[in-house]
């Protein structure tokens, strides 16, 4: 998050202006100064005219001639560079604010996903912090253009609400960071499956918490992320590096559908490539119906298997 008390100067001057004032005070011209600092005269003139940056090497050389510490010049240059970068960002701000208006900002604030904001500039800044990106183009490259295919191998471009869906997915990632797990073990996850079914039958009040603990024993992260109105996603399975993540929404608030969804998503982990990402109850580019059918069959076998028959459920070795 942007620090509330962070001081951002409204204007900054190129160090060449301060250098020009100091040389004028000393009655020293660019040529003499270039000789004294052993720098080409054209380099000194470029700095004086604000057309070239003042380097750390120059700052140290200036220190002896001007009797002004090197860090003074470097601070001037750093402040100026930051000011120019922020001015450039402001030029792109209108497009980024337009991007922000596609998201369910009010709902995200209500759910405490982003802090309460009044202006669209503040909302935009909060949204960029939420996604961990610098501008709207970075979001497009990640969620629409598939430029990071290692960790996000699908595009949301064909979905009706890519903005809300991406926000829901991102919140799941942030929640996952809050949970520690052991290293993932496929065999351990298989061994725990009957305990999932027992939990489904018992239905204790804290069943989701117990479900999380069981998953973590096998190195699987499980999070519950409330639905956004425009993100009609039942759940998602994906890998965060070497750790599988099951993200659930409880979209229809029905116990039977919740458990079918859980076993369906668990099936994706055990049956399919760790580079895949699956979104439940959603059509998206790259969706593989055969894999969805396999996950459905896996869920049905485990939900309908009678007590003692769970071992008869067959696994397909993950690719």
C-alpha positions as a LaTeX table, in Angstrom:
\begin{tabular}{lrrr}
\hline
Residue & $x$ (\AA) & $y$ (\AA) & $z$ (\AA) \\
\hline
Unk1 & 0.00 & 0.00 & 0.00 \\
Unk2 & 1.08 & 3.60 & $-0.61$ \\
Unk3 & 2.20 & 5.11 & 2.67 \\
Unk4 & $-0.32$ & 7.68 & 3.88 \\
Unk5 & 2.35 & 9.99 & 5.30 \\
Unk6 & 4.77 & 9.60 & 2.41 \\
Unk7 & 5.99 & 13.01 & 1.22 \\
Unk8 & 5.96 & 13.41 & $-2.54$ \\
Unk9 & 7.33 & 16.75 & $-3.76$ \\
Unk10 & 5.10 & 18.63 & $-6.18$ \\
Unk11 & 8.08 & 19.90 & $-8.14$ \\
Unk12 & 11.79 & 19.11 & $-8.42$ \\
Unk13 & 14.62 & 20.79 & $-10.29$ \\
Unk14 & 17.37 & 19.20 & $-12.32$ \\
Unk15 & 20.70 & 19.38 & $-10.42$ \\
Unk16 & 22.09 & 21.30 & $-13.38$ \\
Unk17 & 20.17 & 24.39 & $-12.21$ \\
Unk18 & 21.83 & 24.26 & $-8.78$ \\
Unk19 & 25.20 & 23.63 & $-10.41$ \\
Unk20 & 24.75 & 26.66 & $-12.66$ \\
Unk21 & 23.96 & 28.84 & $-9.63$ \\
Unk22 & 27.03 & 27.59 & $-7.77$ \\
Unk23 & 29.35 & 28.15 & $-10.75$ \\
Unk24 & 27.95 & 31.65 & $-11.17$ \\
Unk25 & 28.58 & 32.29 & $-7.49$ \\
Unk26 & 32.20 & 31.16 & $-7.92$ \\
Unk27 & 32.64 & 33.08 & $-11.17$ \\
Unk28 & 33.63 & 29.86 & $-12.92$ \\
Unk29 & 32.62 & 29.01 & $-16.49$ \\
Unk30 & 31.79 & 25.55 & $-17.89$ \\
Unk31 & 35.19 & 25.21 & $-19.57$ \\
Unk32 & 37.19 & 25.88 & $-16.41$ \\
Unk33 & 34.89 & 23.60 & $-14.39$ \\
Unk34 & 35.30 & 20.82 & $-16.96$ \\
Unk35 & 39.07 & 21.07 & $-16.67$ \\
Unk36 & 39.00 & 21.09 & $-12.86$ \\
Unk37 & 36.72 & 18.02 & $-12.76$ \\
Unk38 & 38.45 & 16.23 & $-15.66$ \\
Unk39 & 35.13 & 15.89 & $-17.52$ \\
Unk40 & 34.44 & 16.82 & $-21.18$ \\
Unk41 & 33.04 & 20.33 & $-21.54$ \\
Unk42 & 30.09 & 19.02 & $-23.60$ \\
Unk43 & 29.15 & 16.72 & $-20.68$ \\
Unk44 & 29.18 & 19.63 & $-18.23$ \\
Unk45 & 27.09 & 21.76 & $-20.60$ \\
Unk46 & 24.58 & 18.90 & $-21.02$ \\
Unk47 & 24.18 & 18.68 & $-17.23$ \\
Unk48 & 23.82 & 22.45 & $-16.92$ \\
Unk49 & 21.09 & 22.43 & $-19.59$ \\
Unk50 & 19.25 & 19.55 & $-17.88$ \\
Unk51 & 19.80 & 17.24 & $-20.86$ \\
Unk52 & 22.04 & 14.76 & $-19.04$ \\
Unk53 & 21.87 & 13.12 & $-15.63$ \\
Unk54 & 24.46 & 13.76 & $-12.98$ \\
Unk55 & 26.20 & 10.43 & $-12.26$ \\
Unk56 & 27.69 & 9.19 & $-8.95$ \\
Unk57 & 31.14 & 9.54 & $-10.53$ \\
Unk58 & 30.47 & 13.20 & $-11.31$ \\
Unk59 & 29.10 & 13.83 & $-7.81$ \\
Unk60 & 32.33 & 12.59 & $-6.25$ \\
Unk61 & 34.44 & 14.67 & $-8.65$ \\
Unk62 & 32.31 & 17.79 & $-8.03$ \\
Unk63 & 32.75 & 17.33 & $-4.26$ \\
Unk64 & 36.42 & 18.36 & $-4.32$ \\
Unk65 & 35.94 & 21.30 & $-6.64$ \\
Unk66 & 32.75 & 22.77 & $-5.17$ \\
Unk67 & 33.22 & 21.71 & $-1.53$ \\
Unk68 & 29.69 & 20.26 & $-1.57$ \\
Unk69 & 29.19 & 16.57 & $-0.53$ \\
Unk70 & 28.51 & 14.06 & $-3.27$ \\
Unk71 & 25.29 & 12.89 & $-1.60$ \\
Unk72 & 23.84 & 16.40 & $-2.01$ \\
Unk73 & 24.09 & 16.17 & $-5.80$ \\
Unk74 & 22.91 & 12.57 & $-5.86$ \\
Unk75 & 19.84 & 13.46 & $-3.77$ \\
Unk76 & 19.00 & 16.26 & $-6.20$ \\
Unk77 & 19.27 & 13.85 & $-9.13$ \\
Unk78 & 17.23 & 11.13 & $-7.37$ \\
Unk79 & 14.43 & 13.56 & $-6.47$ \\
Unk80 & 14.36 & 14.89 & $-10.00$ \\
Unk81 & 14.25 & 11.42 & $-11.55$ \\
Unk82 & 11.38 & 10.40 & $-9.27$ \\
Unk83 & 9.51 & 13.60 & $-10.08$ \\
Unk84 & 9.85 & 13.01 & $-13.83$ \\
Unk85 & 8.70 & 9.40 & $-13.45$ \\
Unk86 & 5.61 & 10.46 & $-11.51$ \\
Unk87 & 4.82 & 13.15 & $-14.06$ \\
Unk88 & 5.00 & 10.52 & $-16.79$ \\
Unk89 & 2.67 & 8.29 & $-14.78$ \\
Unk90 & 0.17 & 11.14 & $-14.49$ \\
Unk91 & 0.04 & 11.34 & $-18.28$ \\
Unk92 & $-1.12$ & 7.71 & $-18.36$ \\
Unk93 & $-3.39$ & 8.12 & $-15.32$ \\
Unk94 & $-6.58$ & 8.82 & $-17.28$ \\
Unk95 & $-6.36$ & 5.46 & $-19.04$ \\
Unk96 & $-5.60$ & 3.68 & $-15.76$ \\
Unk97 & $-8.56$ & 5.35 & $-14.02$ \\
Unk98 & $-10.82$ & 4.22 & $-16.86$ \\
Unk99 & $-9.53$ & 0.68 & $-16.27$ \\
Unk100 & $-10.29$ & 0.96 & $-12.54$ \\
Unk101 & $-13.94$ & 1.78 & $-13.27$ \\
Unk102 & $-14.46$ & $-1.71$ & $-14.72$ \\
Unk103 & $-13.91$ & $-3.30$ & $-11.29$ \\
Unk104 & $-16.53$ & $-3.74$ & $-8.52$ \\
Unk105 & $-14.65$ & $-1.25$ & $-6.35$ \\
Unk106 & $-17.47$ & $-0.61$ & $-3.85$ \\
Unk107 & $-17.88$ & $-4.33$ & $-3.25$ \\
Unk108 & $-14.13$ & $-4.84$ & $-2.87$ \\
Unk109 & $-14.04$ & $-2.03$ & $-0.29$ \\
Unk110 & $-17.01$ & $-3.55$ & 1.56 \\
Unk111 & $-15.22$ & $-6.90$ & 1.72 \\
Unk112 & $-12.08$ & $-5.11$ & 2.95 \\
Unk113 & $-10.04$ & $-6.26$ & $-0.02$ \\
Unk114 & $-8.90$ & $-2.69$ & $-0.61$ \\
Unk115 & $-9.01$ & 0.30 & 1.78 \\
Unk116 & $-11.86$ & 2.79 & 1.73 \\
Unk117 & $-11.15$ & 5.49 & $-0.88$ \\
Unk118 & $-12.97$ & 8.60 & $-2.04$ \\
Unk119 & $-11.32$ & 9.81 & $-5.26$ \\
Unk120 & $-10.75$ & 7.71 & $-8.36$ \\
Unk121 & $-7.04$ & 8.43 & $-8.08$ \\
Unk122 & $-6.99$ & 6.81 & $-4.62$ \\
Unk123 & $-9.10$ & 3.89 & $-5.82$ \\
Unk124 & $-6.76$ & 3.34 & $-8.75$ \\
Unk125 & $-3.70$ & 3.41 & $-6.51$ \\
Unk126 & $-5.33$ & 0.93 & $-4.11$ \\
Unk127 & $-6.23$ & $-1.40$ & $-6.98$ \\
Unk128 & $-2.69$ & $-1.35$ & $-8.36$ \\
Unk129 & $-1.41$ & $-2.22$ & $-4.88$ \\
Unk130 & $-3.97$ & $-5.03$ & $-4.62$ \\
Unk131 & $-2.79$ & $-6.65$ & $-7.86$ \\
Unk132 & 0.87 & $-5.82$ & $-7.26$ \\
Unk133 & 1.24 & $-4.15$ & $-10.66$ \\
Unk134 & 2.40 & $-0.76$ & $-11.90$ \\
Unk135 & $-0.36$ & 0.07 & $-14.40$ \\
Unk136 & $-3.37$ & $-1.29$ & $-16.30$ \\
Unk137 & $-1.18$ & $-2.55$ & $-19.14$ \\
Unk138 & 0.55 & $-4.94$ & $-16.74$ \\
Unk139 & $-2.86$ & $-6.34$ & $-15.73$ \\
Unk140 & $-3.76$ & $-6.87$ & $-19.39$ \\
Unk141 & $-0.49$ & $-8.67$ & $-20.06$ \\
Unk142 & $-0.99$ & $-10.97$ & $-17.07$ \\
Unk143 & $-4.71$ & $-11.78$ & $-17.24$ \\
Unk144 & $-5.56$ & $-11.27$ & $-20.92$ \\
Unk145 & $-2.40$ & $-11.67$ & $-23.00$ \\
Unk146 & $-0.89$ & $-14.67$ & $-21.18$ \\
Unk147 & 2.60 & $-13.19$ & $-21.00$ \\
Unk148 & 3.34 & $-15.14$ & $-17.81$ \\
Unk149 & 2.36 & $-18.59$ & $-19.01$ \\
Unk150 & 4.32 & $-20.40$ & $-16.33$ \\
Unk151 & 1.96 & $-19.41$ & $-13.51$ \\
Unk152 & $-1.16$ & $-18.23$ & $-15.33$ \\
Unk153 & $-1.80$ & $-20.29$ & $-18.43$ \\
Unk154 & $-5.25$ & $-19.07$ & $-19.39$ \\
Unk155 & $-6.67$ & $-15.82$ & $-20.72$ \\
Unk156 & $-9.77$ & $-14.19$ & $-19.26$ \\
Unk157 & $-10.32$ & $-12.22$ & $-22.46$ \\
Unk158 & $-13.27$ & $-14.38$ & $-23.55$ \\
Unk159 & $-15.07$ & $-14.25$ & $-20.18$ \\
Unk160 & $-17.93$ & $-11.82$ & $-19.58$ \\
Unk161 & $-16.37$ & $-10.26$ & $-16.49$ \\
Unk162 & $-12.57$ & $-10.56$ & $-16.64$ \\
Unk163 & $-12.12$ & $-7.68$ & $-14.19$ \\
Unk164 & $-14.18$ & $-9.12$ & $-11.34$ \\
Unk165 & $-12.89$ & $-12.64$ & $-11.99$ \\
Unk166 & $-9.26$ & $-11.49$ & $-11.88$ \\
Unk167 & $-9.96$ & $-9.69$ & $-8.60$ \\
Unk168 & $-11.45$ & $-12.86$ & $-7.10$ \\
Unk169 & $-8.47$ & $-14.93$ & $-8.24$ \\
Unk170 & $-5.98$ & $-12.38$ & $-6.93$ \\
Unk171 & $-7.66$ & $-12.32$ & $-3.52$ \\
Unk172 & $-7.25$ & $-16.10$ & $-3.35$ \\
Unk173 & $-3.52$ & $-15.75$ & $-4.00$ \\
Unk174 & $-3.22$ & $-13.17$ & $-1.22$ \\
Unk175 & $-5.12$ & $-15.42$ & 1.17 \\
Unk176 & $-2.87$ & $-18.34$ & 0.26 \\
Unk177 & 0.19 & $-16.32$ & 1.28 \\
Unk178 & $-1.20$ & $-16.22$ & 4.82 \\
Unk179 & $-1.11$ & $-20.02$ & 5.16 \\
Unk180 & 1.97 & $-22.14$ & 5.79 \\
Unk181 & 2.02 & $-25.75$ & 4.59 \\
Unk182 & 4.38 & $-28.66$ & 4.37 \\
Unk183 & 5.77 & $-29.64$ & 0.97 \\
Unk184 & 3.10 & $-31.09$ & $-1.28$ \\
Unk185 & 2.79 & $-34.88$ & $-1.25$ \\
Unk186 & 0.56 & $-36.54$ & $-3.84$ \\
Unk187 & 0.54 & $-39.81$ & $-1.90$ \\
Unk188 & $-0.38$ & $-38.04$ & 1.31 \\
Unk189 & $-3.22$ & $-36.20$ & $-0.44$ \\
Unk190 & $-4.58$ & $-39.51$ & $-1.73$ \\
Unk191 & $-4.36$ & $-41.04$ & 1.75 \\
Unk192 & $-6.38$ & $-38.18$ & 3.24 \\
Unk193 & $-9.24$ & $-38.42$ & 0.72 \\
Unk194 & $-11.31$ & $-40.82$ & 2.89 \\
Unk195 & $-11.00$ & $-38.35$ & 5.77 \\
Unk196 & $-12.46$ & $-35.66$ & 3.54 \\
Unk197 & $-15.44$ & $-37.90$ & 2.93 \\
Unk198 & $-15.87$ & $-38.60$ & 6.64 \\
Unk199 & $-15.84$ & $-34.86$ & 7.28 \\
Unk200 & $-18.49$ & $-34.43$ & 4.58 \\
Unk201 & $-20.71$ & $-36.99$ & 6.37 \\
Unk202 & $-20.17$ & $-35.56$ & 9.86 \\
Unk203 & $-20.63$ & $-31.88$ & 8.93 \\
Unk204 & $-19.24$ & $-30.27$ & 12.12 \\
Unk205 & $-19.74$ & $-26.52$ & 12.55 \\
Unk206 & $-16.06$ & $-25.92$ & 11.88 \\
Unk207 & $-15.91$ & $-28.28$ & 8.89 \\
Unk208 & $-14.15$ & $-25.78$ & 6.61 \\
Unk209 & $-11.39$ & $-25.12$ & 9.16 \\
Unk210 & $-10.88$ & $-28.85$ & 9.61 \\
Unk211 & $-10.87$ & $-29.27$ & 5.84 \\
Unk212 & $-8.12$ & $-26.64$ & 5.60 \\
Unk213 & $-6.02$ & $-28.43$ & 8.21 \\
Unk214 & $-6.35$ & $-31.76$ & 6.41 \\
Unk215 & $-5.33$ & $-30.17$ & 3.12 \\
Unk216 & $-2.34$ & $-28.48$ & 4.70 \\
Unk217 & $-1.18$ & $-31.86$ & 6.04 \\
Unk218 & $-0.68$ & $-32.88$ & 2.40 \\
Unk219 & 0.83 & $-29.53$ & 1.36 \\
Unk220 & $-2.35$ & $-28.25$ & $-0.33$ \\
Unk221 & $-3.60$ & $-24.73$ & 0.40 \\
Unk222 & $-7.38$ & $-24.28$ & 0.68 \\
Unk223 & $-8.99$ & $-20.84$ & 0.90 \\
Unk224 & $-12.54$ & $-19.54$ & 0.92 \\
Unk225 & $-13.02$ & $-16.32$ & $-1.05$ \\
Unk226 & $-16.49$ & $-14.72$ & $-1.00$ \\
Unk227 & $-18.13$ & $-14.30$ & $-4.38$ \\
Unk228 & $-18.12$ & $-11.00$ & $-6.16$ \\
Unk229 & $-21.47$ & $-10.33$ & $-7.80$ \\
Unk230 & $-20.01$ & $-10.27$ & $-11.29$ \\
Unk231 & $-17.53$ & $-13.10$ & $-10.73$ \\
Unk232 & $-19.66$ & $-16.20$ & $-11.13$ \\
Unk233 & $-16.86$ & $-18.63$ & $-10.29$ \\
Unk234 & $-17.61$ & $-21.76$ & $-8.28$ \\
Unk235 & $-13.97$ & $-22.44$ & $-7.52$ \\
Unk236 & $-10.49$ & $-22.61$ & $-8.92$ \\
Unk237 & $-7.47$ & $-24.90$ & $-8.83$ \\
Unk238 & $-3.97$ & $-23.76$ & $-9.72$ \\
Unk239 & $-0.41$ & $-24.16$ & $-8.57$ \\
Unk240 & 1.57 & $-21.43$ & $-6.85$ \\
Unk241 & 5.04 & $-22.64$ & $-7.76$ \\
Unk242 & 5.15 & $-26.12$ & $-6.15$ \\
Unk243 & 2.06 & $-25.71$ & $-3.98$ \\
Unk244 & $-1.45$ & $-26.52$ & $-5.22$ \\
Unk245 & $-4.17$ & $-24.03$ & $-4.29$ \\
Unk246 & $-7.88$ & $-24.80$ & $-4.06$ \\
Unk247 & $-9.95$ & $-21.63$ & $-3.96$ \\
Unk248 & $-13.66$ & $-21.95$ & $-3.23$ \\
Unk249 & $-16.49$ & $-19.43$ & $-3.30$ \\
Unk250 & $-19.52$ & $-21.34$ & $-1.97$ \\
Unk251 & $-21.37$ & $-19.63$ & $-4.80$ \\
Unk252 & $-24.75$ & $-21.39$ & $-4.44$ \\
Unk253 & $-24.52$ & $-21.92$ & $-0.67$ \\
Unk254 & $-25.57$ & $-25.56$ & $-0.88$ \\
Unk255 & $-23.80$ & $-28.23$ & 1.10 \\
Unk256 & $-23.98$ & $-30.91$ & $-1.60$ \\
Unk257 & $-22.65$ & $-28.55$ & $-4.27$ \\
Unk258 & $-19.86$ & $-27.38$ & $-1.97$ \\
Unk259 & $-18.56$ & $-30.93$ & $-1.50$ \\
Unk260 & $-18.93$ & $-31.84$ & $-5.16$ \\
Unk261 & $-16.96$ & $-28.71$ & $-6.01$ \\
Unk262 & $-14.23$ & $-29.57$ & $-3.49$ \\
Unk263 & $-13.74$ & $-33.13$ & $-4.78$ \\
Unk264 & $-13.90$ & $-31.85$ & $-8.37$ \\
Unk265 & $-11.08$ & $-29.37$ & $-7.66$ \\
Unk266 & $-9.10$ & $-31.98$ & $-5.73$ \\
Unk267 & $-9.45$ & $-34.21$ & $-8.78$ \\
Unk268 & $-7.79$ & $-31.60$ & $-10.96$ \\
Unk269 & $-4.79$ & $-31.59$ & $-8.62$ \\
Unk270 & $-4.39$ & $-35.35$ & $-8.73$ \\
Unk271 & $-5.28$ & $-35.97$ & $-12.35$ \\
Unk272 & $-3.89$ & $-33.08$ & $-14.35$ \\
Unk273 & $-0.82$ & $-31.07$ & $-15.23$ \\
Unk274 & 0.46 & $-28.76$ & $-12.50$ \\
Unk275 & 0.84 & $-26.01$ & $-15.11$ \\
Unk276 & $-2.93$ & $-25.96$ & $-15.73$ \\
Unk277 & $-5.41$ & $-23.61$ & $-14.10$ \\
Unk278 & $-9.09$ & $-24.52$ & $-13.83$ \\
Unk279 & $-12.06$ & $-22.25$ & $-13.21$ \\
Unk280 & $-15.27$ & $-23.97$ & $-12.18$ \\
Unk281 & $-18.65$ & $-22.95$ & $-13.61$ \\
Unk282 & $-17.04$ & $-20.69$ & $-16.18$ \\
Unk283 & $-16.24$ & $-20.83$ & $-19.87$ \\
Unk284 & $-12.83$ & $-19.42$ & $-20.72$ \\
Unk285 & $-10.25$ & $-19.59$ & $-23.47$ \\
Unk286 & $-8.29$ & $-22.82$ & $-23.27$ \\
Unk287 & $-10.91$ & $-24.66$ & $-21.24$ \\
Unk288 & $-10.51$ & $-28.44$ & $-21.73$ \\
Unk289 & $-13.87$ & $-30.19$ & $-21.46$ \\
Unk290 & $-12.30$ & $-33.65$ & $-21.28$ \\
Unk291 & $-10.37$ & $-32.66$ & $-18.15$ \\
Unk292 & $-13.50$ & $-31.15$ & $-16.63$ \\
Unk293 & $-15.32$ & $-34.43$ & $-17.29$ \\
Unk294 & $-12.51$ & $-36.39$ & $-15.63$ \\
Unk295 & $-12.70$ & $-34.14$ & $-12.56$ \\
Unk296 & $-16.50$ & $-34.56$ & $-12.47$ \\
Unk297 & $-16.17$ & $-38.34$ & $-12.62$ \\
Unk298 & $-13.54$ & $-38.25$ & $-9.88$ \\
Unk299 & $-15.86$ & $-36.23$ & $-7.62$ \\
Unk300 & $-18.83$ & $-38.50$ & $-8.27$ \\
Unk301 & $-16.83$ & $-41.64$ & $-7.45$ \\
Unk302 & $-15.72$ & $-40.26$ & $-4.10$ \\
Unk303 & $-19.05$ & $-38.75$ & $-3.11$ \\
Unk304 & $-21.11$ & $-41.81$ & $-4.05$ \\
Unk305 & $-18.66$ & $-44.52$ & $-2.95$ \\
Unk306 & $-19.99$ & $-46.50$ & 0.02 \\
Unk307 & $-18.00$ & $-46.65$ & 3.23 \\
Unk308 & $-15.05$ & $-48.98$ & 2.80 \\
Unk309 & $-15.16$ & $-48.78$ & $-0.99$ \\
Unk310 & $-13.07$ & $-45.63$ & $-1.38$ \\
Unk311 & $-9.95$ & $-47.60$ & $-2.30$ \\
Unk312 & $-11.72$ & $-48.84$ & $-5.40$ \\
Unk313 & $-11.67$ & $-45.32$ & $-6.81$ \\
Unk314 & $-8.91$ & $-45.31$ & $-9.43$ \\
Unk315 & $-6.39$ & $-42.54$ & $-10.01$ \\
Unk316 & $-4.91$ & $-41.36$ & $-13.24$ \\
Unk317 & $-1.27$ & $-40.44$ & $-12.80$ \\
Unk318 & $-0.80$ & $-36.69$ & $-13.02$ \\
Unk319 & 1.13 & $-35.52$ & $-16.06$ \\
\hline
\end{tabular}
